[in-house]
């Protein structure tokens, strides 16, 4: 573990984002806030910092426990932060809402054949 790590590098190492450039774009775009304030991707983190991460419609509220600039296994990445219980509950409730919405949405019985695809295309245009 290191004593100073950029926020984009830490988000990548903690496996919130698949690439470091995606993490930098999220921080630069205001999707990640450090201690309630918008920051730049080069901002240095320290243990105890609070992060709010908005990703794919979900919100994570985490506290930085350890610093790491290396991406490792998911089990190691989970030790880098602690997520608040409130955040976990909100994400679970939102996930349940998404699940119920998917169940109630109509689904076709089968894949459309050539004729049906033409009709759909004509309908759209």
C-alpha positions as CSV (number, residue, x, y, z in Angstrom):
1,X,0.0,0.0,0.0
2,X,1.1,3.5,-0.7
3,X,0.9,6.8,1.3
4,X,-0.6,8.9,-1.5
5,X,-2.8,8.0,-4.4
6,X,-4.8,10.0,-7.0
7,X,-8.5,9.6,-6.7
8,X,-8.9,8.2,-10.3
9,X,-6.2,5.6,-9.7
10,X,-7.8,4.6,-6.3
11,X,-11.3,4.2,-7.9
12,X,-9.7,2.0,-10.6
13,X,-7.8,-0.1,-8.0
14,X,-11.0,-0.4,-5.8
15,X,-12.8,-1.7,-8.9
16,X,-15.5,1.0,-9.1
17,X,-14.4,1.6,-12.8
18,X,-13.0,-0.8,-15.3
19,X,-10.3,1.5,-16.6
20,X,-8.5,4.4,-15.1
21,X,-9.6,6.7,-17.9
22,X,-13.2,5.9,-17.1
23,X,-12.6,6.8,-13.5
24,X,-10.9,10.1,-14.5
25,X,-13.9,10.9,-16.8
26,X,-16.3,10.2,-13.9
27,X,-14.4,12.4,-11.5
28,X,-14.0,15.2,-14.0
29,X,-17.7,14.9,-14.9
30,X,-18.8,15.4,-11.3
31,X,-20.0,11.8,-10.8
32,X,-17.6,11.4,-7.8
33,X,-17.5,13.8,-4.9
34,X,-14.8,13.9,-2.2
35,X,-16.1,15.0,1.2
36,X,-19.1,16.6,-0.4
37,X,-17.1,18.7,-2.9
38,X,-16.4,18.2,-6.6
39,X,-12.7,17.5,-7.3
40,X,-10.3,16.9,-10.2
41,X,-8.9,13.4,-11.1
42,X,-5.4,14.3,-9.8
43,X,-6.7,15.0,-6.2
44,X,-4.8,12.9,-3.6
45,X,-6.8,10.7,-1.3
46,X,-6.0,10.0,2.3
47,X,-7.6,7.3,4.6
48,X,-10.8,8.5,6.2
49,X,-12.0,10.5,3.2
50,X,-15.7,10.2,2.3
51,X,-16.6,9.5,-1.3
52,X,-20.0,9.7,-3.1
53,X,-19.9,7.8,-6.3
54,X,-22.8,7.9,-8.8
55,X,-22.5,5.1,-11.3
56,X,-25.2,3.5,-13.6
57,X,-28.0,5.0,-11.6
58,X,-26.7,3.7,-8.3
59,X,-25.1,5.8,-5.5
60,X,-22.3,4.5,-3.4
61,X,-21.3,6.3,-0.1
62,X,-17.9,4.9,0.9
63,X,-15.1,5.8,3.3
64,X,-11.5,5.2,2.2
65,X,-9.8,2.8,4.6
66,X,-6.7,1.9,2.7
67,X,-4.8,3.4,-0.2
68,X,-3.6,1.3,-3.2
69,X,-2.5,2.3,-6.7
70,X,-2.5,-1.3,-7.9
71,X,-5.5,-3.2,-9.2
72,X,-5.8,-6.6,-7.6
73,X,-8.4,-9.2,-7.0
74,X,-12.0,-8.1,-6.0
75,X,-11.5,-9.5,-2.5
76,X,-8.5,-7.2,-1.9
77,X,-10.3,-4.2,-3.6
78,X,-13.2,-4.6,-1.1
79,X,-10.8,-4.0,1.8
80,X,-9.9,-0.6,0.5
81,X,-13.2,1.0,1.5
82,X,-16.2,0.7,3.8
83,X,-19.7,1.3,2.4
84,X,-22.3,2.9,4.7
85,X,-25.3,0.7,5.7
86,X,-27.6,3.4,4.4
87,X,-26.0,3.2,1.0
88,X,-26.3,-0.6,0.9
89,X,-30.0,-0.4,1.8
90,X,-30.7,2.3,-0.9
91,X,-29.0,0.3,-3.6
92,X,-30.8,-2.9,-2.6
93,X,-34.2,-1.1,-2.7
94,X,-33.3,0.4,-6.2
95,X,-32.2,-3.0,-7.4
96,X,-35.5,-4.5,-6.3
97,X,-37.4,-1.8,-8.1
98,X,-35.5,-2.5,-11.3
99,X,-36.2,-6.2,-10.9
100,X,-40.0,-5.6,-10.4
101,X,-40.1,-3.3,-13.4
102,X,-38.4,-5.9,-15.6
103,X,-40.9,-8.5,-14.6
104,X,-43.9,-6.3,-15.4
105,X,-42.5,-5.3,-18.8
106,X,-43.9,-7.2,-21.8
107,X,-41.5,-9.6,-23.5
108,X,-42.1,-11.2,-26.9
109,X,-42.5,-15.0,-27.0
110,X,-39.9,-15.4,-29.7
111,X,-37.4,-13.5,-31.9
112,X,-39.1,-11.6,-34.7
113,X,-38.8,-13.3,-38.1
114,X,-37.9,-11.5,-41.4
115,X,-41.5,-10.3,-42.0
116,X,-41.9,-9.0,-38.5
117,X,-38.6,-7.2,-38.6
118,X,-39.7,-5.4,-41.8
119,X,-42.9,-4.4,-40.2
120,X,-41.1,-3.1,-37.1
121,X,-38.7,-1.2,-39.3
122,X,-41.6,0.4,-41.3
123,X,-43.3,1.3,-38.1
124,X,-40.2,3.1,-36.8
125,X,-39.6,5.1,-39.9
